[in-house]
Amino acid sequence: MSSTPHRALRALLALCTAAGLASVAAPSAHASPGTGPTAVVAMGDSYISGEAGRWLGNSLTNSGNRTGTDRAWTGSGYDPSRVYGATAGGCHRSDVSEVKSAGPIASSLINLACSGATTKNVVRASQGGQAYKGEAPQADQLAAVAASHDVELIALSIGGNDLGFADIIATCAKDYIVWYSYCHDDQQAEVDARIDGVMADVVRSVDEIRAVMTGAGYSSSDYRIVLQSYPSPIPRSSENRYAESGWARTNTGGCPFWNADADWARDSLVPQLANRLKGVAAAKGVQFMDLRDALQGREVCAKASKQVTSTVPASATTSEWARWIDSQSTQGLVQESMHPNAYGQQALGRCLALVQARPTGNHSCKNTAGSGASGMYLTAG
């Protein structure tokens, strides 16, 4: 990497300090950062923390291991900590989260992201940031990591909760199930009213990460920031295997959305957010990873994928890669809905590994039909 000379210099300065050569050494607070084990760090919200990593596809079976889809099954009950560890019921950092699924791209793969986090939970407390779910702001946590590790890459997924992504999904589902009305017109107006402010807050998040790394003694060439967008968890109407009428989308598929709303979400909302985030990346000089098409054909209710049954086993090549909306709340937590599941997160981890190997440029990550995570590939963009 181009940062090698800088890291070597920091190591030399630290060595000089240890030898008592104070006249040569840099200030002690900046002498040691970057000399520990290499690290890749994930920051942001649920789409990178690992929300829904408990699930291997979706199954209508509500008992036992749910036809092999529920990784929290112990044989006699359910223990989400098997997947989320101490963050079960909170930040939901799963064992298959994006950074954990990226493979051996660094000595340490560190997940600071938290389900439900907004930009104010990234900003340092000293700059007005807020603690969340009992944890310090993520930039403050990053400062500790930067001091003890050689941070090479920081992956950031943020802005969706500021925009009200979960509320949009809930509103659209309610409009399908209860009100028999469309959501896209009203929700588009809401998005348009908020998105400029959201992007300004994303800019601030990137600036905060830069400030922390500079304060820890890193130069801008010592590490990379990769800002990523969001994949669509639902398919276009033409790619949905359930008819718009009736209750199949709600009770069977777990994708209760009108055709017009699904098309809006897939081809307007997700691209709009991705394009704006790409603009932030360009403005701040960081890399961009576009995930808008990462789950194409693997979404909830997609024709190209199947639910898991007693005769169709859970498989990364055939199962859905996103968690459905469990309208009956019979499996796990509602907050897991509409997030990449274990298969999806493993795929996104592969995307991160591919981008890590390409230190410049913007990249879109896509999947290969009929393949698992190993089939993810990048295109310029």
C-alpha positions as CSV (number, residue, x, y, z in Angstrom):
1,M,0.0,0.0,0.0
2,S,1.1,3.6,-0.5
3,S,0.9,4.1,3.3
4,T,3.8,1.8,4.0
5,P,6.4,4.6,4.4
6,H,4.2,6.4,6.8
7,R,3.7,3.3,8.9
8,A,7.4,2.6,8.9
9,L,8.0,6.2,10.1
10,R,5.6,5.8,12.9
11,A,7.2,2.5,14.0
12,L,10.6,4.2,13.9
13,L,9.4,7.1,16.0
14,A,7.9,4.7,18.5
15,L,11.3,2.8,18.6
16,C,13.1,6.1,19.1
17,T,10.8,7.0,22.0
18,A,11.4,3.6,23.6
19,A,15.2,4.2,23.3
20,G,14.9,7.6,25.0
21,L,15.7,9.6,22.0
22,A,13.2,12.3,22.8
23,S,14.7,14.9,20.5
24,V,13.9,12.6,17.5
25,A,10.6,11.1,18.6
26,A,7.2,12.5,17.7
27,P,4.9,13.4,20.7
28,S,4.2,10.2,22.6
29,A,0.5,10.4,22.0
30,H,1.1,9.9,18.3
31,A,4.1,7.5,18.5
32,S,2.4,4.1,18.7
33,P,-0.8,4.3,16.6
34,G,-0.6,2.2,13.5
35,T,2.0,-0.2,14.8
36,G,-0.3,-2.8,16.2
37,P,-2.1,-5.6,14.3
38,T,-3.7,-4.5,11.0
39,A,-7.5,-3.9,11.2
40,V,-10.5,-3.3,9.0
41,V,-13.3,-1.5,10.9
42,A,-17.1,-1.5,10.2
43,M,-19.0,1.5,11.4
44,G,-22.6,2.7,11.0
45,D,-26.0,1.0,11.2
46,S,-27.9,-2.3,10.9
47,Y,-27.0,-3.0,7.3
48,I,-23.4,-3.4,8.3
49,S,-23.7,-4.4,12.0
50,G,-25.2,-7.8,11.0
51,E,-28.9,-7.4,11.8
52,A,-30.8,-10.6,10.6
53,G,-27.6,-12.6,10.6
54,R,-29.5,-15.2,12.6
55,W,-31.4,-16.5,9.5
56,L,-30.5,-18.8,6.7
57,G,-33.3,-17.9,4.3
58,N,-37.0,-17.8,5.3
59,S,-39.3,-20.7,6.3
60,L,-42.9,-20.9,7.2
61,T,-42.2,-23.6,9.8
62,N,-42.5,-21.9,13.2
63,S,-41.2,-24.6,15.4
64,G,-37.8,-26.1,16.1
65,N,-35.0,-24.9,13.9
66,R,-37.5,-23.5,11.4
67,T,-36.5,-26.0,8.7
68,G,-32.8,-25.3,9.3
69,T,-33.1,-21.5,8.9
70,D,-32.8,-20.4,12.6
71,R,-29.2,-20.3,13.7
72,A,-30.3,-19.5,17.3
73,W,-31.9,-22.9,17.8
74,T,-30.2,-24.8,20.6
75,G,-32.0,-28.1,20.2
76,S,-34.4,-27.2,23.0
77,G,-35.0,-23.4,22.6
78,Y,-33.6,-20.2,21.1
79,D,-30.5,-18.3,22.1
80,P,-29.9,-15.3,19.8
81,S,-26.5,-14.8,21.6
82,R,-25.3,-17.7,19.5
83,V,-25.4,-15.3,16.6
84,Y,-25.2,-11.8,18.1
85,G,-23.2,-12.5,21.2
86,A,-23.5,-9.9,23.9
87,T,-25.2,-7.6,21.5
88,A,-28.3,-9.8,21.2
89,G,-31.4,-7.6,21.4
90,G,-29.3,-4.5,20.9
91,C,-26.7,-3.6,18.3
92,H,-27.1,-7.1,16.7
93,R,-23.5,-7.5,15.6
94,S,-23.7,-10.9,14.1
95,D,-20.9,-13.5,13.6
96,V,-21.5,-13.2,9.9
97,S,-21.7,-9.4,9.6
98,E,-20.1,-7.9,6.5
99,V,-16.7,-7.3,8.1
100,K,-16.6,-10.7,9.8
101,S,-17.5,-12.4,6.5
102,A,-14.8,-10.6,4.5
103,G,-12.2,-13.2,5.2
104,P,-8.5,-12.7,6.1
105,I,-8.2,-9.1,4.8
106,A,-6.6,-7.9,8.1
107,S,-5.4,-9.4,11.4
108,S,-8.4,-7.9,13.2
109,L,-11.9,-7.5,11.8
110,I,-13.7,-5.0,14.1
111,N,-17.4,-4.2,14.1
112,L,-18.4,-1.0,15.8
113,A,-21.7,-0.6,13.9
114,C,-25.0,-0.8,15.7
115,S,-28.5,-1.6,14.5
116,G,-30.6,1.5,14.6
117,A,-27.7,3.9,14.7
118,T,-27.9,7.3,13.0
119,T,-25.2,9.8,12.2
120,K,-25.4,11.4,15.7
121,N,-24.3,8.0,17.1
122,V,-21.2,8.2,14.9
123,V,-20.1,11.7,15.9
124,R,-17.7,12.1,18.9
125,A,-19.3,13.0,22.2
126,S,-17.1,16.1,22.4
127,Q,-18.7,17.3,19.2
128,G,-22.3,16.7,20.2
129,G,-22.5,13.0,19.3
130,Q,-24.7,10.7,21.4
131,A,-24.2,7.4,23.0
132,Y,-26.5,4.6,21.8
133,K,-27.6,1.3,23.4
134,G,-25.2,1.8,26.3
135,E,-22.2,2.4,24.0
136,A,-20.1,5.5,23.4
137,P,-20.4,7.2,20.0
138,Q,-18.7,5.1,17.3
139,A,-16.1,7.7,16.5
140,D,-14.9,7.6,20.1
141,Q,-14.7,3.8,19.9
142,L,-12.7,4.2,16.7
143,A,-10.2,6.4,18.5
144,A,-9.3,3.5,20.8
145,V,-9.0,1.1,17.9
146,A,-6.8,3.5,16.0
147,A,-4.5,3.8,18.9
148,S,-4.0,0.1,19.4
149,H,-4.2,-1.2,15.8
150,D,-2.9,-0.4,12.3
151,V,-6.3,0.6,10.8
152,E,-6.2,0.1,7.0
153,L,-9.8,0.5,6.0
154,I,-13.0,1.8,7.5
155,A,-16.3,0.7,6.0
156,L,-19.2,3.0,6.7
157,S,-22.9,2.4,6.2
158,I,-25.0,5.3,7.5
159,G,-27.9,7.6,6.6
160,G,-30.7,5.1,6.2
161,N,-32.1,5.6,9.7
162,D,-31.7,9.4,9.5
163,L,-33.8,9.2,6.4
164,G,-36.4,7.0,8.2
165,F,-35.9,3.9,6.1
166,A,-37.6,1.6,8.6
167,D,-40.6,3.9,8.9
168,I,-40.9,4.0,5.1
169,I,-41.0,0.2,5.0
170,A,-43.5,0.1,7.9
171,T,-45.7,2.7,6.3
172,C,-45.7,0.9,2.9
173,A,-46.5,-2.4,4.5
174,K,-49.3,-0.9,6.5
175,D,-50.7,0.7,3.4
176,Y,-50.9,-2.7,1.8
177,I,-52.2,-4.7,4.7
178,V,-54.6,-2.2,6.3
179,W,-55.4,0.8,4.2
180,Y,-55.3,-0.6,0.6
181,S,-53.5,2.6,-0.5
182,Y,-50.2,3.5,-2.1
183,C,-47.3,4.9,0.0
184,H,-44.8,5.9,-2.7
185,D,-46.3,9.3,-3.4
186,D,-46.3,10.6,0.2
187,Q,-43.1,8.9,1.1
188,Q,-41.2,10.3,-1.9
189,A,-42.2,13.8,-0.7
190,E,-40.9,13.0,2.8
191,V,-37.6,11.7,1.4
192,D,-37.1,14.7,-0.8
193,A,-37.7,17.0,2.2
194,R,-35.1,15.2,4.3
195,I,-32.4,14.0,2.0
196,D,-30.3,17.1,1.8
197,G,-30.1,17.3,5.6
198,V,-29.3,13.6,5.8
199,M,-26.4,13.9,3.3
200,A,-25.0,16.8,5.3
201,D,-25.0,14.6,8.3
202,V,-23.3,11.8,6.4
203,V,-20.6,14.3,5.4
204,R,-20.2,15.2,9.0
205,S,-19.8,11.5,9.9
206,V,-17.0,11.1,7.3
207,D,-15.4,14.3,8.7
208,E,-15.5,12.9,12.2
209,I,-13.8,9.7,11.1
210,R,-11.1,11.8,9.4
211,A,-10.6,13.9,12.6
212,V,-10.3,10.8,14.8
213,M,-7.7,9.2,12.5
214,T,-5.7,12.5,12.2
215,G,-5.8,12.8,16.0
216,A,-4.4,9.3,16.3
217,G,-1.4,10.2,14.1
218,Y,-2.6,8.8,10.8
219,S,-2.1,10.7,7.5
220,S,-4.9,10.5,4.9
221,S,-2.8,8.0,2.9
222,D,-2.4,5.6,5.8
223,Y,-6.0,4.3,5.6
224,R,-9.1,4.2,3.4
225,I,-12.7,5.0,4.1
226,V,-15.3,3.1,2.0
227,L,-18.8,4.6,2.1
228,Q,-21.4,2.1,1.0
229,S,-25.0,2.3,-0.1
230,Y,-27.9,0.0,0.7
231,P,-29.2,-3.1,-1.2
232,S,-32.9,-3.5,-2.0
233,P,-34.5,-6.2,0.1
234,I,-37.6,-6.5,-2.1
235,P,-37.9,-7.1,-5.9
236,R,-39.5,-5.2,-8.7
237,S,-43.2,-6.2,-9.2
238,S,-42.3,-8.1,-12.4
239,E,-39.8,-10.2,-10.4
240,N,-42.2,-11.0,-7.5
241,R,-43.4,-14.7,-7.4
242,Y,-46.7,-13.8,-5.6
243,A,-49.6,-12.1,-7.2
244,E,-50.5,-8.5,-6.0
245,S,-54.0,-9.5,-5.0
246,G,-54.9,-11.8,-2.1
247,W,-52.9,-12.5,1.1
248,A,-49.9,-14.5,-0.3
249,R,-47.5,-11.6,-0.2
250,T,-48.4,-11.0,3.5
251,N,-49.0,-14.4,5.0
252,T,-46.8,-16.6,2.7
253,G,-44.0,-14.4,1.2
254,G,-43.5,-11.8,3.9
255,C,-43.4,-9.0,1.3
256,P,-46.6,-7.0,1.8
257,F,-46.2,-4.2,-0.8
258,W,-48.2,-3.0,-3.8
259,N,-46.5,-3.4,-7.2
260,A,-46.3,0.4,-7.6
261,D,-44.7,0.8,-4.2
262,A,-42.2,-2.1,-4.8
263,D,-41.2,-0.6,-8.1
264,W,-40.7,2.8,-6.5
265,A,-38.6,1.4,-3.7
266,R,-36.4,-0.7,-6.0
267,D,-36.0,1.7,-8.9
268,S,-36.4,5.1,-7.3
269,L,-35.8,5.2,-3.6
270,V,-32.8,2.8,-3.4
271,P,-31.1,4.4,-6.4
272,Q,-31.8,7.9,-5.2
273,L,-30.1,7.2,-1.8
274,A,-27.2,5.4,-3.5
275,N,-26.6,8.3,-6.0
276,R,-26.6,10.8,-3.2
277,L,-24.2,8.8,-1.1
278,K,-22.0,8.4,-4.1
279,G,-22.0,12.2,-4.3
280,V,-20.9,12.5,-0.7
281,A,-18.0,10.0,-1.4
282,A,-16.9,12.1,-4.3
283,A,-17.0,15.3,-2.3
284,K,-15.0,13.9,0.6
285,G,-12.5,11.9,-1.5
286,V,-13.4,8.5,-0.2
287,Q,-14.2,5.3,-2.0
288,F,-17.8,4.3,-2.8
289,M,-19.3,0.8,-2.8
290,D,-22.6,0.6,-4.5
291,L,-24.8,-2.2,-3.2
292,R,-28.1,-1.3,-4.8
293,D,-28.0,-4.5,-7.0
294,A,-26.2,-6.8,-4.5
295,L,-29.4,-8.8,-3.7
296,Q,-30.8,-8.8,-7.2
297,G,-32.9,-12.0,-7.7
298,R,-32.2,-12.9,-4.0
299,E,-34.7,-10.5,-2.5
300,V,-37.7,-11.5,-0.3
301,C,-40.4,-13.0,-2.7
302,A,-38.1,-12.9,-5.7
303,K,-39.0,-15.4,-8.5
304,A,-35.4,-16.5,-8.8
305,S,-35.3,-17.6,-5.2
306,K,-37.2,-20.0,-3.0
307,Q,-38.4,-20.3,0.6
308,V,-36.9,-23.1,2.7
309,T,-39.1,-26.1,3.2
310,S,-38.7,-29.8,4.2
311,T,-37.9,-30.6,0.6
312,V,-36.0,-27.4,-0.3
313,P,-33.1,-27.1,2.1
314,A,-31.5,-23.8,3.1
315,S,-28.9,-22.9,0.5
316,A,-27.0,-19.8,-0.6
317,T,-27.7,-20.8,-4.2
318,T,-31.5,-21.0,-3.9
319,S,-32.7,-19.3,-0.7
320,E,-33.6,-15.7,-0.2
321,W,-30.8,-13.5,1.0
322,A,-32.9,-11.0,2.9
323,R,-35.2,-11.4,6.0
324,W,-38.9,-11.2,5.3
325,I,-41.5,-9.3,7.3
326,D,-42.8,-11.7,9.9
327,S,-46.3,-10.1,10.2
328,Q,-47.3,-12.6,12.9
329,S,-44.1,-12.0,15.0
330,T,-43.7,-15.8,15.3
331,Q,-40.0,-15.9,14.5
332,G,-37.4,-13.7,16.1
333,L,-37.6,-9.9,16.4
334,V,-39.4,-7.6,14.0
335,Q,-36.3,-5.4,13.8
336,E,-34.6,-8.1,11.7
337,S,-37.1,-7.6,8.9
338,M,-35.9,-6.3,5.5
339,H,-32.1,-6.8,6.3
340,P,-29.6,-9.1,4.5
341,N,-29.7,-12.4,6.3
342,A,-26.7,-14.7,6.9
343,Y,-26.4,-15.5,3.2
344,G,-26.7,-11.8,2.3
345,Q,-24.2,-10.7,4.8
346,Q,-21.7,-13.3,3.6
347,A,-22.2,-11.9,0.1
348,L,-21.6,-8.4,1.3
349,G,-18.5,-9.5,3.1
350,R,-17.2,-10.8,-0.2
351,C,-18.0,-7.4,-1.7
352,L,-15.9,-5.7,1.0
353,A,-13.0,-8.1,0.4
354,L,-13.1,-7.4,-3.3
355,V,-13.1,-3.6,-2.7
356,Q,-10.3,-3.9,-0.1
357,A,-8.2,-5.4,-2.9
358,R,-8.8,-2.4,-5.1
359,P,-7.5,0.7,-3.3
360,T,-8.8,3.2,-5.8
361,G,-12.1,3.9,-7.7
362,N,-15.8,3.4,-7.1
363,H,-17.3,-0.1,-7.4
364,S,-20.7,-1.7,-7.7
365,C,-21.0,-5.1,-6.3
366,K,-23.4,-7.7,-7.8
367,N,-24.2,-11.4,-7.5
368,T,-24.0,-14.2,-10.0
369,A,-27.4,-16.1,-10.3
370,G,-27.1,-19.6,-8.8
371,S,-23.9,-18.9,-6.9
372,G,-23.2,-18.2,-3.3
373,A,-21.0,-15.4,-1.9
374,S,-18.1,-16.6,-4.0
375,G,-20.0,-15.4,-7.1
376,M,-20.0,-11.7,-6.0
377,Y,-18.2,-9.5,-8.5
378,L,-17.4,-5.8,-9.0
379,T,-18.1,-3.5,-11.9
380,A,-16.8,0.1,-12.3
381,G,-19.1,2.6,-10.7
